[in-house]
Amino acid sequence: MAEIDKHNRFAEDVFTYNATKSGKVLIYWYGKLVMTLKGEKAQKFLKQVEGLDDRDAQLVMAKVTGNFKRGNER
């Protein structure tokens, strides 16, 4: 997946996530909550990031949130 991040934007951990006991996944961008996943979407996300290194997990979170595709985010 490294070829997707041509400008090395995800060299640092800009995204984080937290899986709650109730089965939700909270995705944060620079510490700000940007998305909440529930049910099947939450489980699918957790399976996608399981075993990935930090950089690849960053790319998965960027793709899941959907608002980080245009290249003009700061």
C-alpha positions as CSV (number, residue, x, y, z in Angstrom):
1,M,0.0,0.0,0.0
2,A,3.0,2.3,0.3
3,E,2.7,3.5,-3.3
4,I,-0.7,5.1,-2.4
5,D,1.0,7.5,0.0
6,K,3.3,9.2,-2.5
7,H,3.7,12.3,-0.4
8,N,4.5,10.4,2.8
9,R,1.6,11.9,4.6
10,F,1.1,8.9,6.8
11,A,4.7,8.6,8.0
12,E,3.3,9.8,11.4
13,D,0.2,8.5,13.0
14,V,-2.4,11.0,12.1
15,F,-5.3,8.5,12.6
16,T,-6.0,6.5,15.7
17,Y,-8.9,4.3,16.6
18,N,-10.6,2.9,19.7
19,A,-12.7,-0.3,19.8
20,T,-15.3,0.0,22.5
21,K,-16.9,-2.8,24.6
22,S,-20.2,-2.2,22.9
23,G,-18.7,-3.1,19.5
24,K,-18.3,0.4,18.1
25,V,-15.0,1.6,16.5
26,L,-14.2,5.3,17.0
27,I,-11.8,6.7,14.4
28,Y,-9.8,9.9,15.2
29,W,-7.8,12.2,13.0
30,Y,-5.3,14.3,15.0
31,G,-7.2,13.4,18.1
32,K,-10.6,14.6,16.8
33,L,-13.4,12.1,16.3
34,V,-14.2,11.9,12.6
35,M,-16.1,8.6,12.3
36,T,-18.0,6.0,14.3
37,L,-18.4,2.5,12.9
38,K,-21.0,0.1,14.2
39,G,-22.0,-3.5,13.6
40,E,-20.7,-5.3,10.5
41,K,-18.7,-2.2,9.4
42,A,-16.9,-2.1,12.7
43,Q,-16.1,-5.8,12.6
44,K,-14.9,-5.5,8.9
45,F,-12.7,-2.6,9.8
46,L,-11.1,-4.5,12.8
47,K,-10.4,-7.5,10.5
48,Q,-8.8,-5.1,7.9
49,V,-6.4,-3.5,10.4
50,E,-5.5,-6.7,12.3
51,G,-1.9,-7.5,11.8
52,L,-1.1,-4.4,9.7
53,D,1.9,-2.2,10.4
54,D,1.2,1.4,11.5
55,R,1.5,2.9,8.0
56,D,-0.8,0.5,6.3
57,A,-3.3,0.9,9.1
58,Q,-3.2,4.6,8.6
59,L,-4.0,4.1,4.9
60,V,-7.0,1.8,5.8
61,M,-8.3,4.5,8.2
62,A,-7.9,7.2,5.6
63,K,-9.8,5.1,3.0
64,V,-12.6,4.2,5.5
65,T,-13.2,7.8,6.5
66,G,-13.6,8.8,2.8
67,N,-12.8,12.5,3.2
68,F,-9.1,12.1,2.8
69,K,-8.9,11.4,-0.9
70,R,-8.5,14.7,-2.5
71,G,-5.0,15.6,-1.4
72,N,-5.9,19.0,0.0
73,E,-6.3,18.0,3.7
74,R,-4.1,19.6,6.3
